[in-house]
Amino acid sequence: MYLNLGHEKIVTYDEIIGIFDLDNTTVSKITRETLKKCEKNGTAETIGFDLPKSYILCAKNKDDSKIYISPTTCTTLTKRINNKTV
């Protein structure tokens, strides 16, 4: 199955490691620094131009991970997974 992260960005369920709320998790300095580092080295991708609300950690294999910063909320993404809708 596939999950639409927003703005036509789609990943498979198998790739998803975690879905995180941006406001709650970026309270930690370590998380903020990690996201900045990933953006600099190209392993983070911002989806669309809207205000980001979540980030999704994905990996196709152990050497190929990516973070998608999405304007879609965690709640909406979770509902899409639970309802098995795209």
Secondary structure as GFF3:
##gff-version 3
##sequence-region A 1 86
A	DSSP	beta_strand	2	6	.	.	.	ID=ss1
A	DSSP	beta_strand	9	12	.	.	.	ID=ss2
A	DSSP	three_ten_helix	13	15	.	.	.	ID=ss3
A	DSSP	beta_strand	16	21	.	.	.	ID=ss4
A	DSSP	alpha_helix	22	25	.	.	.	ID=ss5
A	DSSP	alpha_helix	29	41	.	.	.	ID=ss6
A	DSSP	beta_strand	44	46	.	.	.	ID=ss7
A	DSSP	beta_strand	54	61	.	.	.	ID=ss8
A	DSSP	beta_strand	64	70	.	.	.	ID=ss9
A	DSSP	alpha_helix	74	83	.	.	.	ID=ss10
###
